[in-house]
Amino acid sequence: MDSRDRDDQGRARNARPRDGLGRPLPYGSDGVPRQPEGVQRTPEETLAEAQDLLDAGRPFHAHEVFEDAWKATDGPERELWRGLAQLAVGLTHALRGNGSGAVALLERGAENIAPFREEPPHGVDVAGLQRWAQSLAAEARERVRVVPEVPRLAP
C-alpha cells in the first residue's frame, strides 16, 4: 500500500503544510496557503499576482503562478514564463540560504528571458530582471545568506 499523499487522480501530492518559502512543515503545523495549480490567468493577471506574492516575501508561490503560465503556453513566450519561474525559484533558494541553487536558477532564468530583451512582452522589464538576477547571483556566490531586493516585474 502506498502511503504517499495522492490527489483525486492518484498523482503524488505532498499535502504537508509549507512555510512562506515553500519548505515542508510537519503535518499538523500551520502553514501558508498554497497556490492552486493549473489556474488559467491572462499574462497581466499572472504578472500582477506574481508581483504581489514577491512583494509579500513568497517567491516560491510566485514561481507556481509563473509555472501555470509556462505550462499553459505554447510558442515563443513559453520560455519567458519558464525563465520568470526560474528567477522566482532562484530568489527562493537565496532566501533559504542555498547559494549554489540560487546562482544556478538565477543564471538559467536570466538566460531564458534574454531573447525577450529587445521587445519585452506584457511590459516585463527583462533588462531590469537580468540585472537584478546577475547582481543577486554574484552576491549569492560570495555569501551564505543574502538579503535580496524584491524584483520588479515591470518598470
N, C-alpha and C positions, 0 to 999 in steps of 0.2 A: 504494500500500500504506500502511495506517495504522500508524504506529509507536507509537501511544499504548498504554499498558498497558490490557489488557482482562481482564474476568473470564470465566468459563466460558460465560456467556450473551451475551458480546460487548459488555457495558456498559463504558464507560470507567471505569477504576480506576487511581488513582495508586499504583503499587507502590513508590515511593521510600520509604525509611525516614523516620521522623519523630522529632523530639525530643519531650520531655515536654509541650511546649506546642503540639504538632501541626504545627510548622513542618517543611517538607520538608528532608531532608538529602541530600547527594549519594549516588547509587547506590553500594552497597558499604560505606556507613557503618553503624556500629552505632546503631540507633535503639531506641526503646522499643517494646514490643509494642503492636500496635493492638488496639482493642476490636473484637470480632467484631460484624458488623452483623446486624440482624434477630433478635436474641435475644429470646425471649418470657420476661418476668420478671413476677412479681407486683409490685404497687406497692411493697410493703415491700422486696422484693429490689432493685427499681430504686433506691429511696432509699438503701438500705444500700450498694449498690455505688457509686453516685454519691458518697456521702459519703466512702467510703474513697478514691476517686480524688481528690476535692477535698483531703482530708487529706494525700494523697501529693503534692500540687502538680501534679496532672494535670487541670485543669479542662476542657481540650479533650476528653479521654477521657470525663469525666463528662457532657459535652454529648452525646456519642454514645450513652451509656446513656439519657439523657432522650429523645433523638431516637427511639430504638427504641420507648419507651413512647408518645411522641407519635404516631408513625406507626401504631402498633397499636391506638390508642384511638379509638373513635367517641364522640360525645356530649360533654357539657359539660366533662369532665375533660381532653379533648384540649388545651384552651388552658392548663391548668395545666402539663402536661408541656412544651408549647411554650415557655411562659414560663420554666420552670426551665432548659430547654436554652438559652434566650437569656441568662439570667443567667450560666450557665456560660461561654458564649462571650464575654459582656461581661468576665468575670473573665480569660479568656484574653487578650483584647485589652489589658486593663490590664497584665497581666504582660508582654506583648510590647512595651509602651510605646506602644501605639496609643490615645491618649486619646480621640480623637473616636469611634473604633469602640467603645471601652468605654462611653462615655456613651450612644451610640445603643442598644446592645444592653441595657445595664443598665436604661435607662428603658423600653424596649419590654418587656423581661421583667417588670419590676415592674408595668407596666400590665396585662399579660396574666394575672398571678396575682391581681390586685386583686379580681376578683369572688369569689374563694375566701376572702377575709379573714374574713368573719363565721362561716363554717362550713368551716374548712380540712379537706380530706380527707386521710386517711392520716397525720395528725399533723404535716403540713407546717406549719412556722412561717411562715406567709405574712406576717404583720405584721413579724416579725423580718427576713425576707428583703427585704421592701420597704425597711425602714430601712437595712439593710446596702447594698442597691443604690443608694439615694439618697445615702448617705454616700460610697460609692466613686465614684459618678458625679461628685459635687461635687469630690472630691479629684482625679479624673482631668481635670476641666476646668482645674484650677489648675496641675497639674504634668505634665511629660512622663512621668516614671516614678513609679509608685506601688508601695507595698509593702502590698497589701491583706491584711486578715484573711481567713481561710478562713470561708466562711459555714457556719452550722449549719442543716441542712435541717429539723430537728425541735428543739423546745425541750429 
